[in-house]
Amino acid sequence: MINLDQLTVKLPGFAVQDVSLQVAPGEFFALLGPTGSGKTVILESIAGLVHVTAGGIRVDGKDITRLPPEQRRIGIVYQDYALFPHLTVMDNICYGLRYFDLDMQQARQRIDHLVELLGLQNIIHRRPLHLSGGEKQRVCLARALSVNPSVLLLDEPLSALDPNFREEIRRVLKKLHGELGITFMMVTHDFSEALYLADRVGVIRNGRMEQVGSTEDIFLRPANPFVAEFVGMKNIFAARVADQGIEFGGLSCPLPEPAICRQGVLALRPEDIVLQRENGFSDGYVHYAGVIEQIVPAGLWHEISVRCREACFKTIMDRKTLMSHSYNEGDAVYLGFQTDAVRVF
Ligand SMILES: Nc1ncnc2c1ncn2[C@@H]1O[C@H](COP(=O)(O)OP(=O)(O)OP(=O)(O)O)[C@@H](O)[C@H]1O
């Protein structure tokens, strides 16, 4: 269990301010935020690698705010591996043991178990130079877990990996978390990673916590336009409350309940928007006539921009559907969405 109580870390030109957070025992928590928002500073303050200016950190009920790193029983894994090139895999895994007061027989048993769990049996005598990215990251996980930590901190553990190994390490992390039952806290700027791995998420902006909640909550019910945009709501419009709903981009959107629109923003996820050639939308859908402005291939999907009056909507479509409807730039279409997909801030 991790407990941050108004954690404040002041650095030259940047500060983490009053971050309070509770991560339950055995939980997988993801700390999300754009680059430079302070995620690593928070992680490193938990590990004892940066000085905490004010507030406190407790792990499993114990105040560790001023303890040196080696007395915290916390493992940390970085994106760039940081393995010793001159040591074998086994020596890298065992390197940290000397700094901890551990029962060596138990430590050896634990390492044998980790080597098996992480599938490292065939590479324990190799040096890091001869390992793939996925293998290096599995070695780092074994090294961080060798000291039997109660908390494992992961700083963007997937971002240096190419896509195939990323998938592999994602599965490894899920399996490790399931089998070891310890608390995981992972920093990432990729919401899809958090969606796959984490139970709960905290979104950081500029050193402050913007929202904490279940991954589903953050995804479906972002608390403000910043979080909405961060979790992929690509349709964000200036809006205002009107007689029967809300107005934006020269359009009117009736809503079943009166909207509270304090920040004057309406947001929609691209995947909640449907396109049709003819207007066949059923009740419950809000729909507008528009024109396809742009079709951009994006991997397995195409991103389609549709202009309806002054509002330019973004939606996504798989290649097969796009082909079967023969949609092209310049085509007149109807665009619709259900009112419960609309978020108003
Ligand atoms: N030791 C330090 N001294 C001064 N400034 C620092 C120090 N460590 C980090 N910073 C600054 O604090 C800010 C937050 O950095 P941090 O590494 O926590 O961001 P982040 O959210 O992890 O970003 P990224 O996703 O790019 O890793 C940055 O502006 C960074 O330059």
The ligand as an SDF file (V2000), in Angstrom:
LIG
                    3D

 31 33  0  0  0  0  0  0  0  0999 V2000
   16.6290   16.6790  -10.4500 N   0  0  0  0  0  0  0  0  0  0  0  0
   15.9320   17.6180  -11.0910 C   0  0  0  0  0  0  0  0  0  0  0  0
   16.2930   18.9220  -10.9700 N   0  0  0  0  0  0  0  0  0  0  0  0
   15.5870   19.8870  -11.5950 C   0  0  0  0  0  0  0  0  0  0  0  0
   14.5090   19.6590  -12.3660 N   0  0  0  0  0  0  0  0  0  0  0  0
   14.1260   18.3900  -12.5270 C   0  0  0  0  0  0  0  0  0  0  0  0
   14.8160   17.2910  -11.9050 C   0  0  0  0  0  0  0  0  0  0  0  0
   14.1780   16.1390  -12.2290 N   0  0  0  0  0  0  0  0  0  0  0  0
   13.1450   16.4940  -13.0360 C   0  0  0  0  0  0  0  0  0  0  0  0
   13.1170   17.8330  -13.2090 N   0  0  0  0  0  0  0  0  0  0  0  0
   12.1370   18.5900  -13.9860 C   0  0  0  0  0  0  0  0  0  0  0  0
   10.8530   18.3250  -13.4640 O   0  0  0  0  0  0  0  0  0  0  0  0
    9.8840   18.2820  -14.5160 C   0  0  0  0  0  0  0  0  0  0  0  0
    9.1200   16.9870  -14.4380 C   0  0  0  0  0  0  0  0  0  0  0  0
    9.9860   15.9260  -14.7850 O   0  0  0  0  0  0  0  0  0  0  0  0
    9.5380   14.4050  -14.8000 P   0  0  0  0  0  0  0  0  0  0  0  0
   10.7310   13.6230  -15.2670 O   0  0  0  0  0  0  0  0  0  0  0  0
    8.9330   14.0220  -13.5170 O   0  0  0  0  0  0  0  0  0  0  0  0
    8.4140   14.4110  -15.9380 O   0  0  0  0  0  0  0  0  0  0  0  0
    7.5960   13.1730  -16.4930 P   0  0  0  0  0  0  0  0  0  0  0  0
    6.1580   13.4810  -16.2840 O   0  0  0  0  0  0  0  0  0  0  0  0
    8.1070   11.8960  -15.9230 O   0  0  0  0  0  0  0  0  0  0  0  0
    7.9330   13.3000  -18.0390 O   0  0  0  0  0  0  0  0  0  0  0  0
    8.3520   12.1890  -19.1150 P   0  0  0  0  0  0  0  0  0  0  0  0
    7.0660   11.5280  -19.5420 O   0  0  0  0  0  0  0  0  0  0  0  0
    8.9430   13.0060  -20.2200 O   0  0  0  0  0  0  0  0  0  0  0  0
    9.3410   11.2650  -18.4830 O   0  0  0  0  0  0  0  0  0  0  0  0
   10.6490   18.4750  -15.8080 C   0  0  0  0  0  0  0  0  0  0  0  0
   10.5200   19.8110  -16.1990 O   0  0  0  0  0  0  0  0  0  0  0  0
   12.0750   18.1330  -15.4350 C   0  0  0  0  0  0  0  0  0  0  0  0
   12.9930   18.8410  -16.2310 O   0  0  0  0  0  0  0  0  0  0  0  0
  1  2  1  0
  2  3  1  0
  2  7  2  0
  3  4  2  0
  4  5  1  0
  5  6  2  0
  6  7  1  0
  6 10  1  0
  7  8  1  0
  8  9  2  0
  9 10  1  0
 10 11  1  0
 11 12  1  0
 11 30  1  0
 12 13  1  0
 13 14  1  0
 13 28  1  0
 14 15  1  0
 15 16  1  0
 16 17  2  0
 16 18  1  0
 16 19  1  0
 19 20  1  0
 20 21  2  0
 20 22  1  0
 20 23  1  0
 23 24  1  0
 24 25  2  0
 24 26  1  0
 24 27  1  0
 28 29  1  0
 28 30  1  0
 30 31  1  0
M  END
$$$$
